[in-house]
Amino acid sequence: MNTVAVTKFRDLGAVIKAVRESRGIRQDDLAQDLAISRQYLQELEKERPNLYITRLFRALNTLGITITITISYTLSDKTDDHV
């Protein structure tokens, strides 16, 4: 198991991209599974802020909240399970 502290939106995009790639999932497929556009997923992975994520992390930081993400497999493992 890997644990990552996420304190800013850029951390979140990097984690999503690393896990997606380690599982061998294409952006198109993940975006479709999540019912979002591929462009939105690209922007998230490229660490481009959007209004909602910026506001979310501003609120978390103001309240002193840190998000910790636990990845239940090693990043080198690949699986067909998307979520």
C-alpha positions as CSV (number, residue, x, y, z in Angstrom):
1,M,0.0,0.0,0.0
2,N,1.1,3.5,-0.8
3,T,-0.1,6.5,1.1
4,V,0.1,10.1,-0.3
5,A,-0.7,13.3,1.5
6,V,-2.6,15.7,-0.7
7,T,-2.3,19.3,0.4
8,K,-2.8,21.0,-3.0
9,F,-4.7,20.3,-6.2
10,R,-1.5,19.6,-8.0
11,D,-0.8,16.6,-5.8
12,L,-4.2,15.2,-6.7
13,G,-3.7,15.3,-10.4
14,A,-0.3,13.7,-10.1
15,V,-1.7,10.8,-8.1
16,I,-4.6,10.2,-10.5
17,K,-2.3,10.2,-13.5
18,A,0.3,7.8,-11.8
19,V,-2.4,5.3,-10.8
20,R,-4.2,5.4,-14.1
21,E,-0.9,4.8,-16.0
22,S,0.2,2.1,-13.6
23,R,-3.0,0.3,-14.3
24,G,-2.7,0.7,-18.0
25,I,-5.9,2.6,-18.3
26,R,-6.3,5.1,-21.2
27,Q,-7.5,8.6,-20.5
28,D,-10.4,8.0,-22.9
29,D,-11.6,4.9,-21.0
30,L,-11.3,6.5,-17.6
31,A,-13.1,9.6,-18.7
32,Q,-15.9,7.6,-20.1
33,D,-16.2,5.5,-16.9
34,L,-16.3,8.7,-14.8
35,A,-18.8,10.4,-17.2
36,I,-16.4,13.3,-17.7
37,S,-14.7,14.7,-20.8
38,R,-11.2,13.6,-21.7
39,Q,-10.3,17.2,-21.7
40,Y,-11.3,17.7,-18.1
41,L,-9.3,14.6,-17.1
42,Q,-6.3,15.9,-19.0
43,E,-6.5,19.3,-17.3
44,L,-6.8,17.6,-13.9
45,E,-3.7,15.3,-14.6
46,K,-1.7,18.3,-16.0
47,E,-2.4,20.0,-12.7
48,R,-4.4,22.9,-14.1
49,P,-6.6,24.3,-11.5
50,N,-10.3,24.8,-11.9
51,L,-12.7,26.8,-9.9
52,Y,-14.2,23.9,-7.9
53,I,-10.9,22.2,-7.0
54,T,-9.3,25.6,-6.1
55,R,-12.2,26.4,-3.8
56,L,-12.1,22.9,-2.2
57,F,-8.4,23.1,-1.4
58,R,-8.7,26.7,-0.2
59,A,-11.4,25.5,2.3
60,L,-9.4,22.5,3.4
61,N,-6.2,24.5,3.9
62,T,-8.1,27.2,5.8
63,L,-9.5,24.6,8.1
64,G,-6.2,22.8,8.5
65,I,-7.4,19.6,6.8
66,T,-5.1,17.3,4.9
67,I,-6.3,14.6,2.6
68,T,-4.5,11.3,2.7
69,I,-4.9,8.9,-0.3
70,T,-4.2,5.3,0.2
71,I,-3.5,3.3,-2.9
72,S,-4.2,-0.4,-2.2
73,Y,-1.6,-1.8,-4.6
74,T,1.8,-0.9,-5.8
75,L,2.0,1.5,-8.6
76,S,3.7,-1.1,-10.8
77,D,0.7,-3.5,-10.6
78,K,-1.7,-3.5,-13.4
79,T,-5.3,-4.6,-13.2
80,D,-8.4,-4.6,-15.2
81,D,-10.4,-3.1,-12.3
82,H,-10.8,0.6,-13.2
83,V,-12.0,1.9,-9.8
